[in-house]
Amino acid sequence: MDTTIVEHPEETRRARLFGQGALAMVPLSIAVIPWGLLAGSFAIDAGLNPLESQAMSAILFAGSAQLVATGMFKTGAGLFSMMLATFFITSRHLLYSVSMREKISPLPLKWRLGLGFLLTDELFAICGQQSIKQFNRWYALGAGLSFYLAWNAATLVGIVAGSYIPTLNELGLEFAVAATFIALVIPHVINLPVVFAVLSALGLSITLNYFDIGGALMIASLGGMLAGYFAEKWRGEQG
């Protein structure tokens, strides 16, 4: 009986690329653990049951939007308000998708839908700057799927811990949110328009929050994008 194992080079290559993508995402997956713990425990504290809390991570899969939506739910905000806030907070993903359109659009529909769902700040940080030639779907899938699993695992731990430690969300874990975004943003501050966008958003956010103005996050985000746009336009005219 012939027991020779037939090797499939293409499958081996795909598995290797998938593993490389997952490995590249490890630092960001570790960094998001405190954030996931906070999201899970905060959902329990807001009155959601464990299944609802986990479903937010499994379906919405957007850390900052989850925290804001959970906080609004806790204060009794309406569904439309929560949806509007979620839309503005996650609107940056529209820019990510436009930036990666040339790489993703040639792929089959199932790949476009899958990678579209997995597209986060972290996945964009890993794959967004790759050229069309460098980009590989299996690498992106490994990075995105591993982060999805890490986020949901961290949320689950937060849910369990939040059920037994009611004050977990008061331990300062929210700093992980700021720390993660700082780590994602800083490497991309490489030209004047980006500097203008970052400083404008930062200044607006601090000022509006200081004066306790509603919708500070959304206004600061829009202000930062507009500042970056006009700075890019001005640079083009000067060139």
Secondary structure, DSSP 8 states (H G I E B T S, - for coil): --------HHHHHHHHHHHHHHHHHHHHHHHTHHHHHHHHHHHHHTT--HHHHHHIIIII--HHHHHHHHHHHHTT--HHHHHHHHHHHHTHHHHHHHHTHHHHTTS-HHHHHHHHHH--HHHHHHHTT--TTT--HHHHHHHHHHHHHHHHHHHHHHHHHHHH-TTGGGSSTTHHHHHHHHHHHGGG--SHHHHHHHHHHHHHHHHHHHTT-TTHHHHHHHHHHHHHHHHHHHHHHH-
